[in-house]
Structure formats: structure tokens, C-alpha cells
């Protein structure tokens, strides 16, 4: 993957701050007009590095997801839920995640990428709990509720769905 297109915007009103954001395939770096070309080049490199690091944190790889799922299982489910694989998928437009207990696979909707890590963790815990309890009965929810931000994450996902004009699934269905 090559270097993204970079657009530098100079502002006479901007005095000291430098900021950057992604606009499609392009990175926009906003700098004070008073910076020299050398300072501009230094700041562009610095901001590209920061942005890349931030995006990597918010979009973990499948391997990162697997490690995270194992950690969450250890912390909240006594290490009892051991998935065979955990991966991102692009074909889930109405579900946040799904689990197939028979082959111990977990899939998370790519729509979760970029959401706060505690929301992704909630969906992972939800799907991990299906490895212990396949349905959405009281036993299942007892496992899920061990995750301390479960209620907050449910509210976040419900609000996101409403804002995106998606029909949120019934309260008991994340997957």
C-alpha cells in the first residue's frame, strides 16, 4: 500500500496547532501559514505517523481480534470460551456479529471498525458467550453481563443504529 495523497492547507488564523484527518483516500493536514517548507514537511510526516497509528488502533487485524477475544474470555468468561477463529466480515449489514458454536467461529461486522474498543469488546464477549450458551436465555445473559460495559455498549449500538436509520435488532439480539 503506497503513501496516501496529502493535501496541506495553510491558515493565517491558525497560530500554533497542526491537525490532520482523512478525507476519503486523501489526508488533509492543516498548518499555520507561518511555517517554513521544512517545518511543513516535518509536520506532515509526524501527522501521517500519528494518523496511521490511530487508525491501526481503531481497525485491528483478524489476528488482533483473535488475541483480544482470548484475553476477554480469560478476563470475563473464566477462559472457557475458546474460538477457533475470529475475523472481520463485510457481509453483515444488520448484525454486529455472529457465532457458529459448531465450528467455534466468530465473525464481526466490518461496520464495527472505528467504533470505540469497549464497544467491539462487548460484541466479542457477546459472541464468545455463544460458545458457552448458544441461545439468548438467562444463562447466556449472565455470561455477557460479566463484561462491565455491556449496558453502555448496547446503548451505543442502539443509538448508532438509530442515527444510521437502521432498524435496530430486538434488545436480545446483537448477532
N, C-alpha and C positions, 0 to 999 in steps of 0.2 A: 504494500500500500504506500503510495507516494505522499509527498507533502501536500497538504491541502492548500487551496488558493487562499491568500491572505490579503485582506483589504485594510489599509491603515487609514484611519480618519483622524485628522488633526483638528483640535479645537482651541480657539483663542480663549474661550471661557474656562477651559479645563486648566488648572494650575499645577497640581501635583499628582493626581491619580491617573492610573493606567488601568484599563479594563479590557476584557476580551469575551467574545461569545461566538457561538456557532450560528451561522445563518445558512441553513441548507448544507451544501458541500464547502462553503467558504467560512473562514474565520475572520471576524471583524475585530481589529484591535484599535481602541480609542486612546489617543495620547494627547498630552498638551502640545500646542503648536510650537512652543519654545524649545522643544527637544532637538538636539542635533541629529544628523542622519546616523551617526554611530550609536547614540543613545536609543534612537528608534529601533535599530537592528537588535540591540541588546534586549530591549523590552519585548520586541516581537518574539524572540527566541524564548525568553522567560515565560511569556504568557502562553505560547504554544505548549510548552512543557507542563505548565500548571493545568491548562485545559485538558490536555491528554490524560494526565494523572487523575483529574476529577472525573472524566468520562469513563476511564477504566474502572474506577471505584464504583461508579453507578451502573456499569454494564459488565458484571462479572462473566467469565467464560463458563462453559459447561463444567470444566474441572473445578473451577472456583465454587460453583453451585454444589457439586458433589461434596467437596470439603466442608462447605457451610452446612449442608444437610447432616453430615456426620456429627459435626460439632453441636448442632441444635438437638439432634437425637440424644447425644450424650448429656447435654445440659438439662433438657426438659422431659425427655422420654426414657430416661434411665439407660440409654444406649440400646434399647430394644428394637428400634426401627432402623433397619439396615437396607437401604435401597441398593439395587443392582446398578441403576443409572439415574442420573438427574440431568435434564437438559432443557434448553430453551426451544420453543416451537413457535412457528408463525401462523399456524392454522387454528388457533383458539381465539375466536373473536367474542365469545360470550362467556367463557370460563377463564378464571385466573390460573387454574392449574388442574391437573388430573393425575390420577394414580391408578396403576393396574397392579393390584396386590399379587396376582398370579405370577407375573414375571418380575415384580418388585421394581417397576419403572415409574419414575415421576417426570412429568412434563410441566413446565411453567410457560405461560403465555409471554411472548416477547413484549406484550403491552406493559408488563411489569418493569421492563428495563428503564432505568432512570427514575423509578419511584424510590422513596426512602428505603434504606436497607431493612428497617424494622417491619416494613410492610411486606417486602419479599420474604423476610424470615417468617412472618406469620403464615404466608401461603405455603412455605416449605413445611412448617410444623403441621399445618392442616393436612397436607398431602402425606407427610410421614405418619401421622396418626392413622391414616387409612391402611397402613401396613400392619397396624395393631388391631384396628376395628374397621372393617370395610364399609359399614353404613354410617349414618348420621344419628346414631342413638345416643343415649345419655353417657354411655361408656366412652364413645368417641369424643364427645364434647368435653368430658373430664380430662382426657389427654390434651386436647387443644388448649383448654383453659389454663394449663400449666405455663403456657407462654404468657409472660406478664403484660404484653401489649396487645393481646388478642382483641379485646373490645375496641381499642383505639384503631387498630388496623382494619377491623370490619367497618368501622365508621368512615375511615379514609377511603376504602374501596367503594363503599356505597356512595359517598359524596363524589368521587371521581366518576363513577358510572352515571350519576345524575347529571353532572356537569357535561359529560361527553354525550349526553342524551342516549345512553344505552339503557336498556331495561335491566335494572339490577336483578340478579337471581334472588330467589327467596332467601331469607336470612340464613337458613341452614345449609345453603349450597354455595361454597366457594368454587368447587370443582364441577 
